[in-house]
Amino acid sequence: MPPLPRHQTLYPRFFKRLLDIAGALVLLSLLAPFLLLLALIIAVNSRGCPIFTQWRIGRGCVPFRIIKFKTIINQISTVSSVSFIIYVLFYILIL
């Protein structure tokens, strides 16, 4: 871990981290119903699990795992029009 800058002591970093975690938990709890519905729509329209993991390289060349939704539609003719419209709307909302 790099050394702390002079102007940044332990307390501001601790409170910023605490605020980041609390904000993420609040947003995750608000988005959970939409994410669950999106996962169900993807599961109905594609084979396999609607979520996959991928390894990436982060800061300092440290690998980490990211969790993503499958968003590629292979055969659009097999997707019903209502499901496709809901899928597109959720895709727009997530972005």
Secondary structure, 3 states (H helix, E strand, C coil): CCCCCCCCCHHHHHHHHHHHHHHHHHHHHHHHHHHHHHHHHHHHHCCCCCEEEEEEECHHHCEEEEEEECCCCCCHHHCCHHHHHHHHHHHHHHC
